[in-house]
Amino acid sequence: MSINPKSLLLADVARLLSRTSGRAVTEDMLRETVAAGLPQKADGTVDIFVVAAWLNRQMAFAIRPSASATGGAE
């Protein structure tokens, strides 16, 4: 059985992220992430590379100070 990393079910992504991150990741958490903007294909699958890039971008924005917090200077 081969796995296509460009077309994974949310349950499979949750298991993969849980095992590799050391944190519990659930399918419901991923559904919330999809609702927040993570691209999902029409068949309900996601590309793990897109997931990784999307999560990385979200983390980068979370740790970067906002313009309002720095008085408008970045």
Number of C-alpha atoms within 10 A of each C-alpha: 3 4 8 9 15 13 17 19 17 22 16 17 22 18 15 13 17 14 12 9 10 8 9 12 17 16 15 12 13 17 15 11 15 15 11 9 10 16 16 19 10 7 9 11 18 22 18 20 12 15 19 12 12 16 14 12 11 11 11 11 11 10 8 9 12 13 10 9 9 9 8 8 9 10
